[in-house]
Amino acid sequence: MNKRIVLKNISKKYKLYKNQKERVLDLILPREYGEDFWALNNIDFEADEGDVVGFVGINGSGKSTLSNIIAGIVPATTGTIEVNGQVSLIAVSSGLKAELSGRDNIELKCLMLGFSKKEIKAMEDDIIEFAELEQFIDQPIKSYSSGMRARLGFAISVTVDPDILIVDEALSVGDKAFSEKSLAKMQEFKNRGKTMIFVSHSIAQMRQFCDKILWLEYGKIKEYGEADKVLKNYEAFLKEFKNLNKQQREEYRKKALGLK
Protein backbone atom coordinates (compact mmCIF):
# COMPACT_ATOMS: atom_id res chain seq x y z
CA MET A 1 0.00 0.00 0.00
CA ASN A 2 1.27 3.50 -0.90
CA LYS A 3 2.42 5.77 1.89
CA ARG A 4 0.66 9.14 1.68
CA ILE A 5 2.15 10.71 4.81
CA VAL A 6 5.45 9.87 6.53
CA LEU A 7 6.61 12.03 9.46
CA LYS A 8 9.82 11.29 11.33
CA ASN A 9 10.97 12.96 14.55
CA ILE A 10 8.73 16.00 14.04
CA SER A 11 8.98 18.70 16.71
CA LYS A 12 7.64 22.25 16.73
CA LYS A 13 8.93 25.00 19.00
CA TYR A 14 7.29 28.35 19.64
CA LYS A 15 8.56 31.24 21.72
CA LEU A 16 6.30 32.62 24.46
CA TYR A 17 6.94 36.26 25.42
CA LYS A 18 5.71 38.20 28.45
CA ASN A 19 5.25 41.35 26.37
CA GLN A 20 6.01 43.01 23.02
CA LYS A 21 9.29 44.47 24.33
CA GLU A 22 10.64 40.98 25.04
CA ARG A 23 9.68 39.89 21.52
CA VAL A 24 11.60 42.80 19.94
CA LEU A 25 14.68 42.28 22.15
CA ASP A 26 14.77 38.62 21.15
CA LEU A 27 15.03 39.70 17.51
CA ILE A 28 17.81 42.27 17.85
CA LEU A 29 20.03 41.08 20.74
CA PRO A 30 22.26 37.99 20.94
CA ARG A 31 20.84 37.01 24.32
CA GLU A 32 17.67 34.98 24.05
CA TYR A 33 14.41 36.28 25.48
CA GLY A 34 11.13 34.45 25.96
CA GLU A 35 10.30 30.92 27.00
CA ASP A 36 10.54 27.91 24.67
CA PHE A 37 7.25 26.05 24.19
CA TRP A 38 7.32 22.71 22.37
CA ALA A 39 3.90 22.24 20.77
CA LEU A 40 5.06 18.90 19.33
CA ASN A 41 7.87 16.65 20.49
CA ASN A 42 9.43 13.82 18.43
CA ILE A 43 6.35 12.75 16.47
CA ASP A 44 6.63 9.69 14.21
CA PHE A 45 3.48 9.15 12.13
CA GLU A 46 2.52 7.36 8.92
CA ALA A 47 -0.73 7.16 6.97
CA ASP A 48 -1.35 4.92 3.97
CA GLU A 49 -3.46 5.66 0.92
CA GLY A 50 -7.09 5.22 1.98
CA ASP A 51 -6.46 5.66 5.71
CA VAL A 52 -8.95 7.81 7.63
CA VAL A 53 -7.18 8.94 10.79
CA GLY A 54 -8.76 10.88 13.64
CA PHE A 55 -6.63 13.17 15.80
CA VAL A 56 -7.82 13.35 19.42
CA GLY A 57 -6.47 14.97 22.56
CA ILE A 58 -7.39 17.62 25.09
CA ASN A 59 -6.88 21.28 24.17
CA GLY A 60 -3.22 22.18 23.78
CA SER A 61 -2.11 18.69 22.76
CA GLY A 62 -0.90 19.74 19.28
CA LYS A 63 -3.65 18.42 17.01
CA SER A 64 -4.01 21.57 14.89
CA THR A 65 -0.25 22.18 14.86
CA LEU A 66 0.35 18.71 13.45
CA SER A 67 -2.46 19.19 10.89
CA ASN A 68 -0.93 22.47 9.74
CA ILE A 69 2.53 20.89 9.41
CA ILE A 70 1.15 18.06 7.25
CA ALA A 71 -0.70 20.66 5.12
CA GLY A 72 2.53 22.63 4.65
CA ILE A 73 1.17 25.76 6.34
CA VAL A 74 3.43 25.63 9.40
CA PRO A 75 7.09 24.53 9.19
CA ALA A 76 8.41 21.93 11.62
CA THR A 77 11.34 22.91 13.85
CA THR A 78 12.98 19.49 13.46
CA GLY A 79 12.29 16.26 11.61
CA THR A 80 11.43 15.14 8.07
CA ILE A 81 8.10 15.32 6.28
CA GLU A 82 7.07 13.28 3.24
CA VAL A 83 3.62 13.98 1.81
CA ASN A 84 2.71 12.25 -1.45
CA GLY A 85 -0.18 14.00 -3.15
CA GLN A 86 -2.09 17.26 -3.10
CA VAL A 87 -3.25 18.28 0.39
CA SER A 88 -6.28 20.37 1.22
CA LEU A 89 -6.88 21.71 4.74
CA ILE A 90 -10.35 22.66 5.93
CA ALA A 91 -10.37 24.66 9.16
CA VAL A 92 -12.60 27.30 10.73
CA SER A 93 -9.81 29.81 10.06
CA SER A 94 -9.08 28.41 6.63
CA GLY A 95 -6.88 31.20 5.28
CA LEU A 96 -9.64 33.16 3.57
CA LYS A 97 -8.87 36.85 2.99
CA ALA A 98 -11.31 39.02 4.95
CA GLU A 99 -11.29 42.00 2.57
CA LEU A 100 -11.98 39.90 -0.54
CA SER A 101 -15.36 38.59 -1.60
CA GLY A 102 -16.27 34.93 -1.44
CA ARG A 103 -15.89 34.67 -5.23
CA ASP A 104 -12.45 36.30 -5.15
CA ASN A 105 -11.39 33.93 -2.37
CA ILE A 106 -12.40 30.95 -4.50
CA GLU A 107 -10.18 32.21 -7.32
CA LEU A 108 -7.26 33.03 -5.00
CA LYS A 109 -7.26 29.69 -3.19
CA CYS A 110 -7.61 27.70 -6.40
CA LEU A 111 -4.84 29.69 -8.13
CA MET A 112 -2.59 28.91 -5.14
CA LEU A 113 -3.39 25.22 -5.63
CA GLY A 114 -2.21 25.43 -9.26
CA PHE A 115 -5.52 25.59 -11.14
CA SER A 116 -5.89 27.75 -14.25
CA LYS A 117 -8.51 30.51 -14.46
CA LYS A 118 -10.43 28.37 -16.98
CA GLU A 119 -10.46 25.40 -14.55
CA ILE A 120 -11.53 27.65 -11.68
CA LYS A 121 -14.40 29.08 -13.72
CA ALA A 122 -15.61 25.54 -14.44
CA MET A 123 -15.58 24.67 -10.70
CA GLU A 124 -16.95 27.97 -9.37
CA ASP A 125 -20.69 27.24 -9.63
CA ASP A 126 -20.28 23.85 -7.92
CA ILE A 127 -18.33 25.45 -5.05
CA ILE A 128 -20.92 28.20 -4.55
CA GLU A 129 -23.82 25.73 -4.70
CA PHE A 130 -22.22 23.32 -2.20
CA ALA A 131 -21.44 26.19 0.19
CA GLU A 132 -25.05 27.45 -0.09
CA LEU A 133 -23.80 31.03 -0.41
CA GLU A 134 -25.37 32.09 -3.70
CA GLN A 135 -26.73 35.44 -2.47
CA PHE A 136 -23.65 36.23 -0.37
CA ILE A 137 -20.83 35.11 -2.68
CA ASP A 138 -19.93 38.65 -3.84
CA GLN A 139 -19.91 40.08 -0.31
CA PRO A 140 -16.60 40.46 1.58
CA ILE A 141 -15.59 37.53 3.80
CA LYS A 142 -15.38 39.88 6.82
CA SER A 143 -19.18 40.09 6.71
CA TYR A 144 -19.58 36.29 6.87
CA SER A 145 -20.39 34.35 10.03
CA SER A 146 -17.93 31.67 11.14
CA GLY A 147 -20.34 29.05 9.78
CA MET A 148 -20.44 30.71 6.36
CA ARG A 149 -16.64 30.90 6.22
CA ALA A 150 -16.37 27.23 7.17
CA ARG A 151 -18.91 26.28 4.48
CA LEU A 152 -16.96 28.14 1.81
CA GLY A 153 -13.64 26.66 2.93
CA PHE A 154 -15.11 23.15 2.94
CA ALA A 155 -16.74 23.61 -0.47
CA ILE A 156 -13.49 24.79 -2.07
CA SER A 157 -11.46 21.99 -0.51
CA VAL A 158 -13.71 19.10 -1.56
CA THR A 159 -14.39 20.46 -5.06
CA VAL A 160 -10.68 20.64 -5.97
CA ASP A 161 -10.60 16.87 -5.23
CA PRO A 162 -7.34 16.57 -3.23
CA ASP A 163 -5.44 13.32 -2.59
CA ILE A 164 -5.25 14.10 1.14
CA LEU A 165 -8.07 15.91 2.96
CA ILE A 166 -7.53 17.40 6.43
CA VAL A 167 -10.64 18.54 8.32
CA ASP A 168 -9.80 20.50 11.49
CA GLU A 169 -12.92 21.25 13.57
CA ALA A 170 -14.61 22.70 10.46
CA LEU A 171 -17.81 20.75 11.15
CA SER A 172 -18.15 22.19 14.66
CA VAL A 173 -19.62 25.45 13.32
CA GLY A 174 -22.70 26.01 11.22
CA ASP A 175 -25.97 24.12 11.09
CA LYS A 176 -26.63 20.41 11.46
CA ALA A 177 -27.87 20.02 7.89
CA PHE A 178 -24.60 21.28 6.40
CA SER A 179 -22.56 19.12 8.81
CA GLU A 180 -24.48 16.07 7.64
CA LYS A 181 -23.95 17.02 3.99
CA SER A 182 -20.23 17.51 4.67
CA LEU A 183 -19.95 14.13 6.41
CA ALA A 184 -21.69 12.52 3.43
CA LYS A 185 -19.12 14.12 1.12
CA MET A 186 -16.30 12.88 3.33
CA GLN A 187 -17.83 9.39 3.26
CA GLU A 188 -17.78 9.60 -0.54
CA PHE A 189 -14.08 10.50 -0.40
CA LYS A 190 -13.49 7.58 1.97
CA ASN A 191 -15.25 5.19 -0.43
CA ARG A 192 -12.97 6.45 -3.21
CA GLY A 193 -9.87 5.59 -1.16
CA LYS A 194 -8.81 9.13 -0.28
CA THR A 195 -6.51 9.66 2.71
CA MET A 196 -8.11 11.83 5.38
CA ILE A 197 -7.16 13.42 8.67
CA PHE A 198 -10.13 14.32 10.88
CA VAL A 199 -9.66 16.58 13.93
CA SER A 200 -12.74 16.78 16.12
CA HIS A 201 -13.92 16.74 19.73
CA SER A 202 -16.88 14.59 18.66
CA ILE A 203 -16.17 11.01 19.72
CA ALA A 204 -19.36 9.89 17.94
CA GLN A 205 -18.15 11.33 14.61
CA MET A 206 -14.72 9.76 15.13
CA ARG A 207 -16.22 6.34 15.82
CA GLN A 208 -18.52 6.62 12.81
CA PHE A 209 -15.92 7.84 10.37
CA CYS A 210 -12.33 6.90 11.30
CA ASP A 211 -10.38 3.66 10.87
CA LYS A 212 -7.44 4.73 13.02
CA ILE A 213 -6.94 7.22 15.86
CA LEU A 214 -3.85 9.20 16.81
CA TRP A 215 -4.08 10.31 20.45
CA LEU A 216 -1.87 13.29 21.22
CA GLU A 217 -1.10 14.40 24.76
CA TYR A 218 0.84 17.64 25.36
CA GLY A 219 2.67 17.36 22.04
CA LYS A 220 3.54 13.67 22.30
CA ILE A 221 1.92 10.52 20.91
CA LYS A 222 0.01 8.72 23.64
CA GLU A 223 -1.41 6.01 21.39
CA TYR A 224 -1.91 5.27 17.69
CA GLY A 225 -3.95 2.37 16.39
CA GLU A 226 -7.35 0.89 15.62
CA ALA A 227 -10.14 3.40 16.20
CA ASP A 228 -12.34 1.37 18.57
CA LYS A 229 -9.45 0.44 20.87
CA VAL A 230 -7.88 3.90 21.08
CA LEU A 231 -11.21 5.70 21.49
CA LYS A 232 -12.19 3.36 24.31
CA ASN A 233 -8.94 4.23 26.14
CA TYR A 234 -9.33 7.95 25.36
CA GLU A 235 -12.90 8.05 26.67
CA ALA A 236 -11.79 6.39 29.91
CA PHE A 237 -9.03 9.00 30.23
CA LEU A 238 -11.47 11.89 29.61
CA LYS A 239 -13.82 10.60 32.29
CA GLU A 240 -11.00 10.70 34.85
CA PHE A 241 -9.46 13.96 33.57
CA LYS A 242 -12.74 15.89 33.81
CA ASN A 243 -12.93 15.08 37.52
CA LEU A 244 -9.50 16.60 38.26
CA ASN A 245 -9.28 20.09 39.73
CA LYS A 246 -6.98 22.79 38.30
CA GLN A 247 -4.01 21.85 40.49
CA GLN A 248 -4.38 18.14 39.74
CA ARG A 249 -4.53 18.85 36.00
CA GLU A 250 -1.32 20.87 36.21
CA GLU A 251 0.37 18.06 38.13
CA TYR A 252 -0.80 15.60 35.47
CA ARG A 253 0.58 17.85 32.70
CA LYS A 254 3.98 18.10 34.37
CA LYS A 255 4.13 14.36 34.89
CA ALA A 256 3.18 13.72 31.25
CA LEU A 257 5.92 16.10 30.09
CA GLY A 258 8.48 14.67 32.49
CA LEU A 259 8.73 17.95 34.43
CA LYS A 260 9.34 18.28 38.15
N, C-alpha and C positions, 0 to 999 in steps of 0.2 A: 504493500500500500504506500502511496506517495506521501511524503512528509510535507505538510503545508506550512507548519510553524515549528522552528527549532530554536529555543533560547537556551543559552549556556552561561551560567554564572552572572546573571543580570542583576545589577544593583543600581539604585538611583538615589543620589544624594541631593538634598536641598539645603540652603542656608536659611536659618531663622534669625531675624534681627529684632532687637528690642525697639528700634526706631529708625527713621530715615537717615539720620546722621551716621549711625553704625553701618548702614548699607553703603553709603558714599565712601566712608573711610576704608571699608573693605576693598573697594575698587581702586583706590589711589595710593594706599600705603602698603608696604611689604608685610607688616604685621597683619595677621588674620583677625577679623572681627566676626561676630555672629556665632551661632551654634549649629553644628552639623546635625542634620536630620536625615536618616536613611529611610526613605519611603519603601524601598525594596532592598532585600539583602540576599544575594547569592541564589537567585531563582533559576532553576533548571526546569524547562517545560517543553513538551512536544505535543503537537496535534496533527493527526493524519487527515488526509482528504476524506470528507464526509463526517468527521467528528463534530459533535455539538457539545461544547464544553461550557458549563456554568461556573462563574466565579462567585464564590460566597465569602463572607467574612464580615465582622463588625466594622463600623465606620472607622476609617483610618488604617485599614489593613493593607491598602495598596491596590485594590481592585481596578480603580479607574486609571491609576498610574501605569499599571501593567498593560491595560487595554490601549492606552495612548502610545506606549512604547511599541507594541505590536503594530499599531496603525501608522507608525512613523511620525507621529505628531510631537512626541517628547523623546529626546535622545537619552539613552542609558548612560550612566556614569562609567560602568564597567560591564564587560561581558560581550558576547557575540549574538547577533540576531540574524536568522535566516527565515525569510518569509517568501514563499513561492506562490505568486499569484497577486492579482489586484485586490487591495483591501479597502473596505468601506466601513467607516465608523459612524454609528448613529448614537448621538448623545443629546441630552436636553440642551446643552450649550454646544451645538454642533458646528461651530465655526461660521455661522451665517453673519453677514455684514449688516449691522443695524440700520445704516443710512440707506442701503440699497433696497429696492423692492424685492418681493418674492421672486418675480420673473428674472430680475437681474441676478439674484443669488443662484437661481437654477443654472443660468449661463456660466457664471463665474466658477461654481463648484465643478460643473461638468468640463469646462475648459481646463481646469487644474488637474482633472483626471485623464486628460488627453483626448477628449472627444472634439470633433470638428464642429463648427457652427451649424453645418447641415445636419449632422447626427443629433445635435442638441435640439434643433428645431423639430426633428421627427419624434423625439422623446417628450417634448415639453407638455403637450396636451395630456399624455398619460400621467405625468408627474403631478400636474395641477389637479386632475380628476381624482387620483388616488389620495392626495392630500386634502381634498374637499375644500379648496380655497379659491374657487373660481372667482367670487366677487371681491376677494381681498388680494389677489395675486399681484396687482400693480401698486399696492400700498407698501410703504417702507416697513421692514422687519421690526423696527423699534415700536411699531404700533400693534404688533402681534402679541397674543398671550403666549405663555410658555407652552401650552398645548398646541397652539397653531404652529409655533416654531418647530416643535418636535414632529408634528405631522409632515411639515415640509421637508425636514431633514430625513425622515424615514422614507418618504416618497422618492426623493432623489436617490438615496442609497440603494433601494431595492430595484429601481428602474434601470440603473446603470449595470445591473447584473454582475456584481463582483464575485470573485472566487472565494473570498473570505469576508464574512459579514460579522461585524462586532456591534452588539446592541448594548449600550450602557445606560440603564435606567430610563431609556426613552419611552417605555410603555407605562411609566409610573405617573405621567401627566396626561391630561386630556380625558376624553370620555371613554366609557366602557366599550361602546360600539367600535370605535376606532382601534382600541387595544385588541379586540377580538379579530378585527380585519387584519391587523398587523401580525398577530400570532398565526393566522391562517396563511399569510404570505410567507412567514418564516417556516411554517410546516411544508409549504411548497418547495422552498429552498432546500430544506432537509431531505425531502423525497428525491430531489435532483442531485443529492450527494455533495452539496455545498458544505464548506467548513464554517462553523459559526461559534462565536464567543458570546455568551449571554450573561450580562451582569444585572442582577436583580436581587431585591430583598424578599421577593415572593417565592417562598419555598414551594408553593403549589405549582407555579409556573415552571420552576426548575424541574420538579418531579415529572411534570407533564411533557416537558420539551427536551431535556438534556440527557445525553448518554453517559457523560462523565462530569465530575465536579472537581474543581480546584478550590480548595479551602485555604485562604490566606489569613494569617494572623500576625498583625504588626510587621508586615513586610516580608514574612517568611512563609514557606509552604508548610502547612500543618498536615494536609492530606490531599492526595490526588488519586482518583480511581472511579470505580463504578458508581453511578449516580445514587442509587438506592442506599448503598452502604455508607457513602460519605455524608449524604443528607441526614441519615439516621443519627450518625455521630454528631453532626453539626447541630441538629435540633436538640439533642441531649445537652450539648454545651450551652446553647442559648438559654435553655430552661434554667440552668445553674447560674449563668452569667447575669441574667436579669434580676436575680435575687441578691446580687452582691451590692453593697453600698459603695459610695465613691472611693473611700479609702481602700476597700478590698479590691476594687477594680484596678486601682493604681498599683497595688501590690502584685496583682495578677499580671499586669502589663510588664512590670519590671522583671518578674520571674521569667516570663515568656521571652523577653529580650536578653536575659542573662545579666541583668543589672543588679547592683546591690541595693 
